[in-house]
């Protein structure tokens, strides 16, 4: 039996008891990603509460009737799937709206946009709906609805230029609003919910100081710091680290020193700032421990370059948030408390999240979208307000999804005359936008931006990683010194 090819507005009865709804598309270089979702509605067309929204960050409904099962590559295209067990839907639920949001662009940038309905138990394809889109950042592909005791499927094909936030409010979801935002909603932030008010980096408590370490032999006290590229430095607090971590750090500091010597930077010192992408697409890298490992490896760079071996740190997604400074002796606790992915901020929250440890950022305020320009601006402001004798090296880690190209370019062009070098590292995902094109952008008197991407940073050996990480910074310092920037 062949699937019914449907046109917009058409409907058909659904005899299957459990269905699989598959959103599919093809995308070329620079095109956005897309995410399927489902809204469970009462007869009045409204959700009951936040739990009636099923998507990648809340993949299962409490009833077990609706599940977001995730993405797959199929030939040249991608699919994202939602499964609905019609037998398990609570009696109050009369409709299941099958939506989607574009991640980093519009649906018009995707080709072959389609929705397919399958009998999940037999695998038989029941319906095929080819969709057309232009500037929409959210879409209702179809809906399952109950009529006269019979479940039916309707091909909808309705788009929203205001993104998932616009779609969600139509069905009774209370969406956080940014009182400082202009009247229009941009494609990306609207694509998965309106951005909350940008935090002003409220002061956060530093992690509790560890117990005073017992006296140590003079040989382990911090000696006068040698030039960073000459030999590994012993940093205050290093002796408190667990043995395995201390050994890894020692070997990595040696490798950083070797890389600095290779690039003629034996005498270079720097304040090191770490920036971590916490957007939703980074979730797997956080859960697999990849980001924790990245931070530990970057601690060796700060230990070798920075006078006090500390790093300032930011996390960002929809909004930036400054994290407590990372002191080397506090590394295990810092990794456990502060290396965290963002959370959806679509729904209004009236009370602070319970259970936060001292210094922890409420990651709902950070959100899940990519807004690199905001954290770049905040780091620039910090450097201006806290001048240092040494230049600043920003180590900026992201998995892509860059779409605010004009805003990012504006920030980094304006930063050309500031004593900051921005080293961006791509963590495997494509679409880094202007960041990977910066080396070829004209009109700057010094190249203040470096970029490279790796498929899996966990597979990159320390020597190679540090060589790539420090390849452009030394030459920037020489040119910036010649121009009087530092």
N, C-alpha and C positions, 0 to 999 in steps of 0.2 A: 504494500500500500504506500503510495507516494504522499508526501506531506502536502498540505493545503497551502498554496501560495496566497498570501493575504495582502490586501491593500489597506490603506489607512482607514480606520473606522469599522472594518469588517470584524465579525465575531464568529466563533464556532463553539459547539458543545465540547466539553472535555470529559470523556468517560474514564480516563486514567485516574487512579487514586493518588498517585504520587507522580509529580512532574518535575522535569529539569528544564530550566529556562537559561539559554546560553546566549549571551551577548558576544558578538564577534566583530572584528574589524582588522584592517591592515593599515600599517603606518610606515611612512618613510622616515629618513633622517630628520630629526628636529620636531617630529610630530608628537602630540601629547599621548599620554597613556589614558586609559579609561577604567572605571571601576563600577561594577554592577551593585545594585542595592535593592531592597524591598521595604515597603511600608505596609503594615497591617492595619486595616481601617475598619471602623464600625460602619453601621448602616448609614450614619450621618456623614460619612466621608472623612472622619477625623481619627487620628491615633488616640489611644487611651493614655499613653505616657511615652517617655523616651525609649522604653524597652521595645516598643513596636517598630523600631527602625533597625533593620538588619543590614550590615555592610561589613567591610573588611576589618574594621576596628571593633565591631560587635557582631561576630560572625554567626552566632546562634541565638534564635529566639528562645525565651524561657520555656515555652510550650514544647520545644523540639520540632515544631511544625515547619519552620523555615530556617534554612541554613545557607550561608554564603560559603561556597566550597573552593573559590579561588581561581586563579588564572592558569592557562596552559598555552603553550605555543603549538599552533597547528599549521604546518607548512610555512607560508609567508605571513600568516596572520596570528592573532592572539584572541583567546576567548576568556570570558569571565562568567562564572556560573552561580546561579541561585537555585536551590532545590526546595520544593514546597510539597509537604505531605497534606493533601486536602482533608484527609480523615482526621488528622490531629489538630487542625485549626480549632480554636475555641469557638463556641457558638456565637459569641459576640462579634467575631470577625467575619465580615461579609465581603471584603475586597482585599486583594493583595496587589498593590501597585508595584510594577517592576521598573525601577529607575536606573539611572547611571549618571556619573559625573566625569567630566574631562579633567585630567590632571596635567596642568601646564599648557593649556591652549583651548581650542574649541573643537566640537565634533565635526565641523566642516573640514578640518585638517585630516580627518580619518577617511579612508576609502573602504568600500565594501561593508559599511555599517549595517548590521543585520541582527535580528532576534529570532531564535529558533526554539521551538517548544517540543520536548520529547516526553514520552512515557518513560519515567525513570526506572520502571521495573522491567520493561521489555526492550528498551532502547529504541523503540519505533519513533521516528520523527513525525510529529503531528501537524506542525505549522511552521511556515517560513515567512518572515516579514522583512523585506528590504527597506531600509530607512534612508531618508535624505536629511542632511543638516547643513547649516551655514555657520552662524555665529553663536550657536547654543553652547553653554558650558554645563548644562544638565539636561537630561532627556527622560521622558517616560516612554519606554518602548512598547509596553503593553500592560494589561492587567487581567488578573483572574477575578471573577466576580460571581456571586451566588444569585441565581434568579429562578424562583419557583422550585427551589430544592435541587437545582441542577447547576453545577459549576461550568462556567464558560470562560473563554479567552477572547479578549478584544485587542486588536492591533491599534495602538494609540498614536505613537510617533509625534509626541508633543515636546517641544524644546523650551528651555528657559535660558535667556541671556543673563539672568541674575544668578545662575549657578544653583547648586544644591540647596543653598539657603533659601532661594526663592521658591523652589519646589517644596521644600520642607514646610515653610510657613503656610502654604496652601492647604496642608493637611493637619494643621494644628500643632506643629512643633514650635516651641518657643526658642527663638534663635538669639544668641547674644549679639548685641549691636555695638559698634564702635562709635561712641559719641563724638569722636574727633574726626570721623571719616567724612568724606564728601558724599553727596547724594548718590553717586554712582557706585556700583560694586564691580570690582575688576574681575576678569574671567577666572583667574586662578583661585583667589581667596573665596569667591562665591562658589567655586566648583565643589567645595566640600564644607561650606558653612561660613558664615560671616566671621571675620576676624574679631577677636575680643580686643578691648582697649590695650594698646601697646604698653607693656609694663615699663615702669621707669627705673627698672633695676633696683627695687627696694633693697635696703641694706639687709644682708643675710648674715646670720650668725656663723662664725667660722666653726669648723668641726671641733669637737671638744679636744683639748690638748691631751696628748697621751701622758701617762704618769711620767714624772721626772725620771729620766734614765739614770741608772747608777753611774758613778764615776767610771770612766774608761781610761785605759792606758793612754799616755800622751801620743803614742803612735797613731791612735784612731781619732784624735781631735782634728778638727778642720784646719789644715795648714794654709798658709797664704796661697791664694789661688794662682796657679801657673797660667800661662797663656792657654786659651781653650783648645787650640790645636796641637799643643805640645805633648800632653799626657792626660790621662783620665784624672778628673778632680774628685776629691773626697768632699762631699757636701754634708752640711750639718743635718743631722737626723737620719742619715743613711744607715748608721749602725743599728737603728731600731727596726729596720725592715726584716721580714722573714728571710731565712738563709737563701732559699731558692730565688726569691725576688732580688736579693742583694747581688747574687752571682750573675743573674741576667743583666742587671743594671750595670755592673762593672764591665762585663763584656761589651755591652752596647755603648757605654761611654768611650771605651777604647776605639770602637768602630767610628763613632762620631768624630773623635780626634783624628783618626786616619783620613776620613773624608774631608775634614777641614784642611788638613795638610795638602791633600791632593789638589784642592782648589785655591791654594795659596792664601789661606785664611787663618794662619796660626795665631795671629794677634787679635782676631775679631771677637768682640763680645756683643751680646744682644740681650735685650729684654724679650722673653718668649711668651707669646699669647696663643692659646689654643682655642679654636672654634670648632664645635661639633654640630653637625646637621642632626636634628632630632625629628625630622619630618616622618610622616607615616610610612613612606617607602623604605625607610631605614630600619624598620622593625626587626626584620630577619637578622640584619647585621648586629643589632643589639642583643637579640635573644641567643645568637650563636657565640657571643663573647668576642666578636671581631672588634667592636669599638673599644671594649676594655683593653684588649691587646694593643690597639693603636695608641691609646693614652699612655699605657706603660712604656711603649717604645718612644713616645715623644718626651716622656719624663727624662730620658737619657739626654735628649738634645738640650733641654733646659738646664739639666745638671752640669752640662759641659760649657754652655754659652752664657748662662745668666749668673751674675755675681752671687746671688743668694740661692741659686738652684731652684727657685720657685717659678711657677707659671700662673699668670692670670688666665681665666677660662670663661668662655661663653658657650651657651647652648642656644639653638634657634630653630624655629620652624615658621609658624605664622608670625611669631614675635620673638625677639631676643630676650635672654635672661642671663645676667652675670652669675656665675657660680662662685663659690668660695675659692680663694687662691689655693693652688695645689702646692703644698709643702712636701718635700720628698719623704720625710719621715712619716707623713700621714697617708702615703699612697694607697695602702690596702683599704683603709676606711673610706678614702675619697672615691676610689673606684666603685665601692659598694654603694655609696650614698648618692653619687652625682652623675654616673654614666647611665642615663635613662632616656628612653624615647618619649616623644611628645604624645599628647592625648587629644582626642577630638574635643573641640570647644563649641560644637554646634548647639548644645543645649544650655540653657541658662542655669547657673549654679549660684545659689544665694549664700551658701556657707563655705568657708575654707575647707579644703579637703582634710579629712582627719588622718592621723597617723603619720604625718610628715616628720622626719627626723630633723634635728637642728641643722639649719643651713640648706635644707632641701628646697628646691623650687617646685611649686605646684605646676606640674607639666601640662595641666589643662590650660593654663595661661599662655604656655608656649605654643600649643596647638599642634597641627600636623602638616601645614603647608610650607612651601619653600618661599621665603621672603629674605633672600640674602642681603639685599640692599639695606634692610633695617639693622641687621647685626653689624654690617660694615660701618654704617654711620655711627653706631654706638661705640664700636671699638675706636674709631677715629676720634670721637669726642673724649674717650678715656685717655688716649695718648696726648691730646692737647691739654687736658686738665691735669695730667700727671706726667709732666716732662721728665725724661730720664737722661742720664749722661750718655747712655748707649742707645744705638738705634733699636727699633722694635722689629722682630720677626714674627709674623702672624702665620701660624700653621692651621690651615682652614680645610676641614674634611667634609666632603659632601658626596652623595651618590647621584647627583645630577637633578634633572627636572627643573633646570634654570629657565625662567621665562621672563623675568623682569630685566631684560637686557639693557634697555635704555637707562633705567634707574641705577643698575649696577655699574654700567660704564661711567655714568656721571659721577658716582661716588669715587671710583678708582681713579678717574682722570683728575678730580679735584684733590686727590690724595698724593699726586705726583710730587709735590713740593714738601710733603711731610716725611719725617724720619721713620718711615714704615715700609717694609717689604712684605708683600702679600703672597704667600706660597699656598696655592690651592692644590689639593690632591683629590682626584676623582676615585670613588670607590666602586668602580665597575659599571655603573649605570650610564647610559648615553644621555645626550642632550645637556651639555654643559654650557651651551650658549656662548655668550661673550667671553667667558672665562678662558676658553681654549683658543679664542681668537685674539686675545689681548696682545700677544707678542707681535702681531702684524698690524696692530692699529696705529696709525700715524698720529702726529701732533703731540707727542709727549717728549719732554727733554731727557727723560731717563725712564727705562723700563722698570716699573715698580711692581710687576706682577709675574709670578711664575705659575705654571700649570703642568701637571701630568696626571694621567689616569692609569689605573691598574685593574685587571679583571678580578683578581682576588688578592687583596693586600696580605692576607695570611700566608700566601705562598711566596711572597717576595722576601728574600733573605735580608737580614739587617744591613749588610754591606751595600747591597744594591739600593735599598730604601733610603739610607742616609746619603748615599752619593747623589741620588736624584733629588732628594729633599734639599740638599745644600748646594746644588750645582749653580744656581743663579744668584743666591744671596751674597756671596763674597764679591762678585763682580759689581753688583748693585752698590755695595758699600763703598767700593773704590770710586765709582762714578758719582755717587751721591756726595762723597767727601770732596771730590774735585769741584762739584757745583755748589758747595756750601750748604747742602741740605742737611748734612750731619756734621 
